[in-house]
Amino acid sequence: MTDFAALFDLDFFRHALLAAALASVLCGLVGTFVVLKRLVSLGGGIAHAAFGGLGIAFWAGVEPRLGAMAVAALSAVGLGFLDGERARRQDAAIGVLWAVGMAIGLVFVHWTPGYAPDLLGYLFGDILMVGPLDLALAAVADVVVIALLLLHRRRLVAVAFDEEAARIAGLRVRLYSIGLLALIALSIVVLLQLVGIVLVIALLTVPPLIARRLVRSLGATLVVSCALCWVVTTGGLLLAYRFDLPAGPAMVLLGGALLGLAQLVPARSARPAR
């Protein structure tokens, strides 16, 4: 207990706890729509495509997250235009993004002069290394996501639950779908420092999946998802310290364990907000 109390005197640990709290808002809100619209594999494709942007940014000598954000946003927009008959090819497009994005990133990192960057930090994350810039980006992302959800909540809910009905009602379904994919891309880039590209999709999907088994309404799902994500990130961080584990995998393992326990609870079907 004394060891745990001493952790809170360390700046890097306080930064990690704050990052976990900020990331929980992002994961809970955006992740709920990822689960509702069954965008898990698509999110994974965007995450791995972002690695190509990281490699290009390293090679060009610019901030890596700028490259990741640019490629993730372009990937999101491109996938958002695959509807109708073209949507049948979306799975193939996701697979191509997944593989080609990683390959491009590795090639450009190989071409980068000097020392190779720490790829493991971007593949698996390191929440203990977050700095003021990471915290600022997470806070800005939270504000953007909350503001957009407050402004467009009913439209996003309509598109998430029934695209065809939303289209008949006159909503610009493609625009809102692309906007949602852009929010996923933003979330992925912000979460890179926490759990990395390989594990980020788990943090976006596991807490909302658990929440949907525990509560019925969409509003409650959003709130419970954020709370569960905080439990997973903070609990994983403490477990990592206690058992000398990497923080990112510890978070995902804790989330997986909680999801397994949640299967013992009868599922409740989410319904649209009114």
N, C-alpha and C positions, 0 to 999 in steps of 0.2 A: 504493500500500500504506500509506503514511504517512497519507493522508487517511482510509482505512478504519479504521486504528488510532485516529485521533483521535476518530472517532465514538463509541467506547466510553467516552470521557470525558464524554459528554453525558448528562445525566439522562434527557431525553426519549427518546433512542435506546435506552438500557438498559431503560426502561419498555416501549418498543415490542417489544424482543426478548423480554422476559418475557411480555408479552401474547401474542406469537406462539407461545411455548412452551405457555402455558396453553390457548390456543385450539386448539392442535394435538391435545391430549388430547380435548377436546370434539368436534372435527370428526371425528377418527378413530373414536371409539367410537360416537357417535350417527349419524354419516354412514354407517357400515357397515350399520346397520339401515335407514336411508333407502334405500340401494341394494338391499338384500336384499328389502325389501317393496315396492319400486317406488313409493316415496312422493315422488319428486322433484317432480312437478307439485303435489302436495299441500303439500309444504314451501314451494314458491314462493307458493302461495296464502296460506298462513299468514304468510309474510314480508311480503307486500304488504298483507294485512289489518292487520298490526301498525302500518303507517304511519298508518292511521286512528287508532289509539290514541295515537301520537305527536302527531298534530294536536290531538286532544281534550285531551291533557295540557298542551300548550303553551297552549291557550286557557284552561284551568282554572288555569294557574299552578302545576302540580305537576311532579315529576320525570318527564321524558318517558318514561323506560324503564318506569316503573310503568304508564303508559297502554299502552305497547306490549306489556308482559307480560300485562296484563289482557285485551286484545283477542286477542292470540295464543293465550292459554290457552282463552278462550271459543270461538275458531274451531276449535282442536284438538279440544275436547270435542264441539262440534257435528258436525264431520266424522267423529268417531269413532263416532257413533251411526248413521251412514249405512251400514248393512250389508244383506245380503240383496237384496231387490228395490230398496230405496232406494239401494243402492250404484251402480246404473246412472245415477243422477242426480248422482253425486259430481263428475264432470267439470264439469257445469254449475255446481254449487255452488262449485267451486274457481275457475272463471272469474268468477263473481259476486263472490266474496271478493276476488279479484285487483283487479278494476276498482273496486268500491264502496269497498274499503279505501283505495285511493289517492285516490279522489275525496273521501271524508270527511276524510282527512288534509289535503288541499289546501284544502278549504272552511274547516276550523277554523283552519288557519294563517292564512288570509286574514282571518278574524274576530279573530285575536289582536291586541289593541291594542299600539301601539308598533312597534318594529322587528321585521321578520319574522325568524324563526330561520334559521340556516344549513341549508337543506334538503339541499344537496349533501353535507354532512357525514354525514347519515343515509341518503341514497340511495346514496352511494358509499364512505362510511367515511373515516376518517383515523386510522390506527394511531399516527401520530406525536403525536396529541393525547391519548392515553390517560393517565389519572391514577390515583392510588391507589384510588379507588372502582371504576374499571373493572377493575383488577387483582384487587381483593378479590372482586368479583362473579364474575369468571372462575374464581378459585380455588374459591369456594364451589360454583359450578356443576360444576366438575370433581369435587369430593368427592361431591356428590350423585349424579352420573351413575355414578361408579365404585362407590359403595356400592350403588346400585340394581342395577347389573349383577352385582355379586358375590352379592347376595341372591337375585336372580330370573333368573340367567343361563339356566338350563335352560328355564324357562318362556318367556322372551323368544325364545330360539332356536327353540323348538317353534312358537310363534306366527309367527315370521318365516319359517320354511321351509314350514310346512304348517298353515294355520289349521284346516282340516277335521279333520285327524288330532288336532290339539291339542284341538279341541272334543269329539271322541269320547273322548279321554283324560280328559275332565272339567275341563279348564282353562277359566278364565273369559276367553275369548278377547277379548271386547269390552273388559273391564277392562284387560287388558294392551295392547291396541291403543290405547286412549285414553291409557294411561300413556306409551306410546312417543311418541304425538303430542305429549303434554305436554312430554316431554324435547326433542323437536324445537323446540317453541315456545320453551323456555328457551334452547336453543342459539342460535336466531335472534336473540333479544333481546341475549344476551351478545356475539354477533359483530357487532352493528350498528356498533360503533365501529371495527372492523377493516376490513370491506369494504363495509358498508352493505347496505341492503335489496335493491338490484338484483343484487348479486354474491354474496350470502351463500350461495345454494343451490349455487353452483359450488364453494365451499370445502367444503361438506358432501358433495358427490358425487364430485368428481374424484379425490381421493386414494383413497377406497375402490374406485372403478372400476379404478384402476391396480393396487391391491393384489390385487384378485380375479384379475387376469391373471398375477400373479407367484407367488402362494401358493395352497394348496388348502384348508387347514383354516380354520375360522372364527376360532379363537384367533390364528393367525398373521395372518389378514386384519386383525383389530383392531389388532394391534401394528404391522404394516407401514403401515396407514392412518394411525396417529398419527405414525409417523416421516416418512411422505411429506408429511403436512400441515405438519409442522415445516419440512421442506425447502422446500415451496412458500411458506409464510408468511415464513420468514427469508430465503430466496433472493430472493423478490419484493421484500422490504424493501431488500435490498442493491442489487438491480437498479434499484429506483426511485431510490435515491441516485445510483448510477453514471450513469444515463441521464436524470436529471431527469424522472421519471415519477410520476404519482400511485400511491401504494403499493398500494391495493386492486386496481385493474386490472392492475398489474404482477404481483401474486400470481396472479390468475386466468389471465393469459396464460402465465406459467411453468407453471402446472398444466396448461393446455391443451396446451402443447408436450410436457410429460412424458407426457401421456395419448396424444398422437400417437405418440411413440416406443414407448410400451408396446404399441401395436398390432402391432409387429414381433415381440412375444413371444407364443408359443402360449398361448392362454387355458387356465387351470386352473379347474375347477368347484369352488366352495366346497362343503363338506359340513358338516352339523351337528356341533357339539362333542359329545363323548361324556362 
